[in-house]
Amino acid sequence: MRALSLLTISVFALSHNAMANQPNDSFQKYLEQTLAVSMVLTDSEVFAFGIHDFDPNDWFNLDNEDIGSEDSIELRKQIAVSTLPFTIELSDKAATHKHLLFTRLSAVASRRDIDIRPQDPPDKNEDIVLGGFLAYRYQYQINETWSITPGLGGHLQYYRNDHKYQSDYARQLQPYLDGVVLNTSAYAVSIEPHATLMYKQLTNWGSWNATSSGHYFVGRGWGDANYGEVGTPEGWYIANGVEAFYEFKEWGRAVQSIYSSVKRIDLGGDTRRPFGTTHYYEASVGWLMTPPFEVPWVENVGIGLSFNYGSALKGGSIVLFFNQE
């Protein structure tokens, strides 16, 4: 992803600024894009990371660079994403007007080697973004099939860089880089207005729905990184897609179903360049099961496959589903 490559540029560019105790525009943009892209990566409705990444071309004997490549799979393996979403319903399930609280805890870690000079061993670099998201959502059931859900949420993010110097050249710059661009931290607070329009149809085999959702976020960063010039992460994304749930087995409260979805995600602002595209596609298929007995915070769990088409993180993953609605 382009945002990650900006760090290598910033190591050299900031060395001059650091000696003069001046912030660097390239590193500020890196921070803005890193914080912004983390908001997209941790939204499981628009991007899915799994427990194992693979190139669909190898698995299915294809030859399509847009669905996976050696570089994109290697990039996926450098990034780890964990999310824990949960929705609290404040109204009756049958209510026409529903009030909801949505929460999500997340962590994004990116580990990579940075080559400073060919004759030196690469430095070890890790970026971590921890996030918390809380949103109020109002769901209006227009009729039996149509509903609209506007919402307003807030993000709190903590960015931390841990860098291990192994290059002699980088060690010479360490006094100027530490605490500014490397081995440093930052915070950001963002607001996110969003809305989802859904058409849902119940059938004799389960249900399917079509959704269109839009998200816009803008925030402000602060902290030790870049002499406090962390920037203002800003961006938007729109997701349009179709989902289907085929229920094939029911044991008491436990319902087993096959889940499938196809979505297109359009990107803008600080999210666009890191993904290397203005839009991409996500497709998923898997098995879901509701717990056989009531478990707080757990609606369903499952396992399946997810495919990303057209972005810098194109490829496939074996994914674990949690609270898939």
Secondary structure as the mmCIF struct_conf table of DSSP 4:
data_model
#
loop_
_struct_conf.conf_type_id
_struct_conf.id
_struct_conf.beg_label_comp_id
_struct_conf.beg_label_asym_id
_struct_conf.beg_label_seq_id
_struct_conf.end_label_comp_id
_struct_conf.end_label_asym_id
_struct_conf.end_label_seq_id
HELX_RH_AL_P HELX_RH_AL_P1 ARG A 2 MET A 19
TURN_TY1_P TURN_TY1_P1 ALA A 20 ASN A 21
HELX_RH_AL_P HELX_RH_AL_P2 ASP A 25 LEU A 41
TURN_TY1_P TURN_TY1_P2 THR A 42 THR A 42
TURN_TY1_P TURN_TY1_P3 SER A 44 VAL A 46
BEND BEND1 ILE A 51 ILE A 51
STRN STRN1 HIS A 52 PHE A 54
HELX_RH_AL_P HELX_RH_AL_P3 PRO A 56 TRP A 59
TURN_TY1_P TURN_TY1_P4 PHE A 60 ASN A 61
TURN_TY1_P TURN_TY1_P5 GLU A 65 ILE A 67
HELX_RH_AL_P HELX_RH_AL_P4 GLU A 70 GLN A 78
STRN STRN2 ILE A 79 GLU A 89
BEND BEND2 SER A 91 SER A 91
TURN_TY1_P TURN_TY1_P6 LYS A 93 ALA A 94
BEND BEND3 THR A 96 THR A 96
STRN STRN3 HIS A 97 ILE A 114
BEND BEND4 ILE A 116 ILE A 116
TURN_TY1_P TURN_TY1_P7 PRO A 118 GLN A 119
BEND BEND5 ASP A 120 ASP A 120
HELX_LH_PP_P HELX_LH_PP_P1 PRO A 121 PRO A 122
STRN STRN4 ASP A 123 GLN A 141
BEND BEND6 ASN A 143 THR A 145
STRN STRN5 TRP A 146 LYS A 164
HELX_RH_AL_P HELX_RH_AL_P5 ASP A 168 LEU A 177
STRN STRN6 ASP A 178 ASP A 178
TURN_TY1_P TURN_TY1_P8 GLY A 179 VAL A 181
STRN STRN7 LEU A 182 LEU A 182
BEND BEND7 ASN A 183 ASN A 183
STRN STRN8 SER A 185 THR A 203
TURN_TY1_P TURN_TY1_P9 ASN A 204 TRP A 205
STRN STRN9 GLY A 206 GLY A 223
BEND BEND8 ASP A 224 ASP A 224
HELX_RH_3T_P HELX_RH_3T_P1 ALA A 225 GLY A 228
STRN STRN10 GLU A 234 TRP A 251
TURN_TY1_P TURN_TY1_P10 GLY A 252 ARG A 253
STRN STRN11 ALA A 254 GLY A 269
TURN_TY1_P TURN_TY1_P11 ASP A 270 THR A 271
HELX_RH_AL_P HELX_RH_AL_P6 ARG A 272 PHE A 275
TURN_TY1_P TURN_TY1_P12 GLY A 276 GLY A 276
BEND BEND9 THR A 277 THR A 278
STRN STRN12 HIS A 279 MET A 289
BEND BEND10 PRO A 292 PHE A 293
TURN_TY1_P TURN_TY1_P13 PRO A 296 TRP A 297
BEND BEND11 GLU A 299 GLU A 299
STRN STRN13 VAL A 301 TYR A 309
BEND BEND12 GLY A 310 SER A 311
TURN_TY1_P TURN_TY1_P14 ALA A 312 LEU A 313
STRN STRN14 GLY A 315 PHE A 322
BEND BEND13 ASN A 323 ASN A 323
#
